[in-house]
Amino acid sequence: SLVDSREKNYPIWGIKDPLLNLIFNKVLSYLPLELKLIIIWRDREEITESIAKAIGYTDPNTFNPLVDLHLQKINEIKDISFIPIFQTTYNQFIKNDTENEIKRLAEFIGVEFKQSAVDFISNTSDVQPDIQISLPDLELA
């Protein structure tokens, strides 16, 4: 399978897709048993604004039903007891305490902390607030 192939070449890897939570229970059986989940909570209004901005809508309220479903599914996922979960908030991770949050994340994942990951987020978050957090210098791949 695609997951087996990816895991063979990269023992530590990740995916970031906010909508993955809508089908998480269906894909869970295909994921490695050592799965770790990272949840970065955002304010509901920020989520709707981010979706609207990403696809060019001017009225973020259009997406309220999708955001409600998104938050419901995340709450269901975080209650799955056998999956280790790292949780933080967007403001804490990106704006307020990036270095300590990346240190916590590196420890959670089991990789070495590198200051360049903090620098990457600090330099990118002002330019593009809806960044995909790839943490390239944590040597995840």
MOZIRA-V935921 format. One record per residue. N is the residue number from 1. PHI is phi in degrees with one decimal (none if undefined). Layout:
n->N phi->PHI
n->N phi->PHI
//
This chain:
n->1 phi->none
n->2 phi->-60.0
n->3 phi->-64.3
n->4 phi->-60.1
n->5 phi->-62.6
n->6 phi->-63.7
n->7 phi->-67.3
n->8 phi->-62.1
n->9 phi->-85.8
n->10 phi->-137.1
n->11 phi->-64.2
n->12 phi->-121.1
n->13 phi->-151.8
n->14 phi->-150.0
n->15 phi->-138.3
n->16 phi->-125.3
n->17 phi->-150.3
n->18 phi->-58.4
n->19 phi->-90.2
n->20 phi->-58.0
n->21 phi->-61.3
n->22 phi->-69.1
n->23 phi->-121.1
n->24 phi->-53.5
n->25 phi->-62.1
n->26 phi->-76.3
n->27 phi->-95.9
n->28 phi->-55.4
n->29 phi->-68.5
n->30 phi->-91.8
n->31 phi->-91.6
n->32 phi->-61.2
n->33 phi->-64.7
n->34 phi->-84.5
n->35 phi->-52.6
n->36 phi->-125.9
n->37 phi->-113.0
n->38 phi->-116.2
n->39 phi->-118.4
n->40 phi->-111.9
n->41 phi->-74.8
n->42 phi->-127.3
n->43 phi->-62.1
n->44 phi->-53.1
n->45 phi->-64.0
n->46 phi->-63.9
n->47 phi->-65.4
n->48 phi->-64.1
n->49 phi->-64.9
n->50 phi->-64.2
n->51 phi->-63.5
n->52 phi->-60.2
n->53 phi->-63.3
n->54 phi->-63.3
n->55 phi->-113.1
n->56 phi->84.7
n->57 phi->-87.5
n->58 phi->-96.2
n->59 phi->-109.9
n->60 phi->-63.7
n->61 phi->-63.2
n->62 phi->-55.9
n->63 phi->-98.7
n->64 phi->-54.3
n->65 phi->-61.8
n->66 phi->-65.5
n->67 phi->-65.7
n->68 phi->-59.6
n->69 phi->-65.3
n->70 phi->-56.1
n->71 phi->-67.7
n->72 phi->-61.6
n->73 phi->-67.3
n->74 phi->-62.2
n->75 phi->-64.7
n->76 phi->-67.3
n->77 phi->-64.5
n->78 phi->-66.2
n->79 phi->-91.2
n->80 phi->-73.7
n->81 phi->-72.0
n->82 phi->-91.2
n->83 phi->-103.9
n->84 phi->-65.4
n->85 phi->-128.4
n->86 phi->-101.7
n->87 phi->-125.5
n->88 phi->-153.7
n->89 phi->-107.3
n->90 phi->-57.3
n->91 phi->-63.3
n->92 phi->-66.0
n->93 phi->-74.5
n->94 phi->-93.8
n->95 phi->-108.0
n->96 phi->-98.7
n->97 phi->-144.0
n->98 phi->-54.8
n->99 phi->-61.1
n->100 phi->-66.0
n->101 phi->-67.9
n->102 phi->-69.0
n->103 phi->-62.0
n->104 phi->-62.1
n->105 phi->-65.2
n->106 phi->-59.6
n->107 phi->-63.9
n->108 phi->-61.3
n->109 phi->-73.8
n->110 phi->95.2
n->111 phi->-126.3
n->112 phi->-74.1
n->113 phi->-72.1
n->114 phi->-133.1
n->115 phi->-58.4
n->116 phi->-62.9
n->117 phi->-68.1
n->118 phi->-64.8
n->119 phi->-60.8
n->120 phi->-59.3
n->121 phi->-67.6
n->122 phi->-62.4
n->123 phi->-78.7
n->124 phi->-92.3
n->125 phi->-65.4
n->126 phi->-72.6
n->127 phi->-82.4
n->128 phi->-135.3
n->129 phi->-65.0
n->130 phi->-100.2
n->131 phi->-70.9
n->132 phi->-88.4
n->133 phi->-82.8
n->134 phi->-97.4
n->135 phi->44.6
n->136 phi->-60.5
n->137 phi->-91.3
n->138 phi->-87.5
n->139 phi->55.1
n->140 phi->-76.1
n->141 phi->-131.2
//
